[in-house]
Structure formats: structure tokens, C-alpha cells
Amino acid sequence: MPARSAVGQLPDEIRDELNRRLVENGFGSYASLADWLCALGYQISKSALHRHGSALEADFNQALADVRRTRALAKACKDDGDEGDVLSATSSILQEQLLRISIALRQTDTDPQEAARSISVVARAHADVGRMQVTLQKWQESMREKAAVAADAVEKVARHGGLTADSVDLIRREILGITS
């Protein structure tokens, strides 16, 4: 296993503050960050800070892209009125994030036992998302079946009520959510 990075050896609260400052400074000002850390008693080079900052920036940009993608998807699904699609898409995004987390944990410079516990938590979360997807698929199938039963009942009533075949077909398509 590779040696822990200098930034990885910082106490959590110092590393969190470093990350906050990196984001606040637009992932720049490494010299001033090195000076700040030096004043706190930590000798970390600008190069080490830059490596950490570059990785943090990539993660930050990926997280922002995921947020934008989720918002756009939720808005599109809200406009279409299909909540099942929102849940399904969110589940896919969660699985993608969990995969990224598990890969990052394998490459991390933390204690192997701590990494193993974290991977175990991620694996359980991944299983929970999988169960959620199965439940969602069952619910969607149940809704399709109920819509088909309702469409059949409405079709019978509409035909007995004297509606034209085209009108009955249009009503049936609307109930089932079928576009022409």
C-alpha cells in the first residue's frame, strides 16, 4: 500500500478547513495555504497541496454535475408527471456514486481496517439501492396493471355510452399513458 499523503495525515478538522479554504479560493492560492498550515505546525509542500486540491476539485466538479443532472431530471420528470422515472434515475445516480466511492476507498491512503469498514457500509448502501429499484419496478408494474384494468372498465362504459371507437381509443391511451 502506498504511503499516506501529507494532507491525508492531517487531523480531520484541519483537513476539513483546508478543503473549505480550497473551495473558497477557487482551488488556488496554494502558497498561502502552505503558509497557513506551516503556522499551525504542519509542513506540507505546495505540490502536495496542489495534488490534493486537484483531486478535490475533480470530486467537487463531479458532485456539482451530478446535482445539476439530478435537478434537470427531476424537473423533466415533474413536467411529465412520472415520479417513478425520478426514483429510477436517482437510484442509478446513487449506484454510480457508490461505485465511485468504493473505487476511491480502495485507492485511499487511510487505515486498511477503516477502509474495509467504509467499503462494507458502501456495499450495504448499494444493496439498499438495489432493493429500492426492485421495489420500484414492482410498484410500477402494479400501477401498469391497475391502469390496464381501469382502462378496460372505462372502455366498456364508454362503448355502452355511445362514444365512437376513436374516442374510446383516445381515452384508453390517456389512461395507459400511451402517446400516439
N, C-alpha and C positions, 0 to 999 in steps of 0.2 A: 504494500500500500504506500502511495506517495506521502511524503512528509506534509504535515499540515501547513497551510499558508500562514503567513504572519497575521493577516487580517482574521483568518479563521481561529487564531489563538486568542483574539481579543475577548474580554468578557462580553456577555450578551448585551448589556446596557450600553457599552461603548460602541460595539459593532452596530447596534440599532441607531445610535446617534450619528455614527459615521454614515450609515445608509441614508438617514434623513437628510443630512447635510449634502450628500452626493446628489440626491434628487433635487433638493432646494437649489443647488448650484448648477443644475443642468448637466450633471456628470462631468464636471470640470473642477478647476481650482485644486488640483492635486497637491501642489506645493503648500498651499495654505492648510490643507487637511493634514499633510505630513507634519507641518509645524504645530498644529493643534494637538495631534497625537503625541508629538515629542514633549510638549508642555505637560501632558498627562503622564509622561514616563514611558511611552511606547515608541520604540524606534522602528518605524515602518517606512520603507522607501516609496518614492513617488511611483516607481514602476509597479510595485506590489499593489499600491492603491489603484493604479490605472487598470491592472488586470481585474481586480475586484470590481471596480466601477464599471468596466466594460461588460462583465458578466451580469452585474446588477441591472445595467441599462438594457441589456438584451431581454432579461426576465421582465423588467418593467414594461418595455415596449410590447412584449408578447402578451402580458396581462392586460394592457390597455386595448390591444387588438381584440382580445377575447371579450372584453367588456363591450366594445363597440359592436362586435359581431352578435353578441347576445342581445344587446338593446335593439339592433336593427331587426333581428329575427323575431324578437318579442313584439315589436311594433308591427311587423308584417303579419304575424300570426293573429295579433289582436284585430288588425284591419280585416283579416279573413274570417275571424271568429273561430279559429281552430286551436283550442287550448292544448289538445293532445300533441300537436306539432311543436308547440313551445316546450312542453315537457320532454319530448323526444329529442329535440335539438339541444336542450340544456343538458340532458343526460349524455349526449355524445360529446359535448364540450367538457363536461366533468370527467368523462373517461379519458379524453385527450390530456386534460390537466393532470389527472392521476398518473398517467403513463409518464408524462414529463417529470413529475415529482419523483416517481420511483427510479427513473434513469438518473436524475440529479442526485438522489440519495446514494446510489451505487458509486457515483463519481465524487462524492463529498469527502471532505477532509475531517470528518468527525469520527468519534469513537466508534469502532465496528459494532459494539453491542448496542449503542444508541441508534446507529443506522439500521440495525436489524429490527429494533423495536419500531422505528419510524416506518420501515418498509412493511411491517406487519400491520400497522394502522392503515397505511395506504391500501394494502391488499383487502382489508376488511371494508374500507370505503368503496373500493372498486366493486366488491361483491354486493354491497348495498345498492350501488347504482345499477348493477346488473339486475338485481331483484326488482328495483323500481321499473326498469324497462320492461321486464316480463309482466309485471302487474299492469303497466300502462297498455301493453299490447292486448292483454286480456280485457281490460276495460274498453279499449277501442273496438275490439271485436264484439263485445257485448252491446255497445252502442249501435254498431252497424246492424246487428241482428234486431234490436229493438226498432231501429228506423225502418228496416225492411218490413217488420210486422205492422208498424203504423202506416207505412206506405200502402201495403196490401189492403188494410182496413179502409183507408181513405179512398183508395181506388174503387172498392166495392160501393161505398156510399156515393161517390161521385158519379159512377156509371148509372146507379139506380136513380140518381137525382137528375139525370138527363144531360150531363156535361159531354162535350164532344171528346173523341178519343185523343185529340191533340191536347185539350185542356187537362184531361186525366193524366196523360203522359208528362205534361209540364209540372203538375202538382207532384207526381211521383218523383220526378227528377229533383225537384226542390227539397223534398223530404230526405231523399237519399244523398243530397249534396253532389249530384252528378251534373256537370256542366255539359252543354250541348256540343 
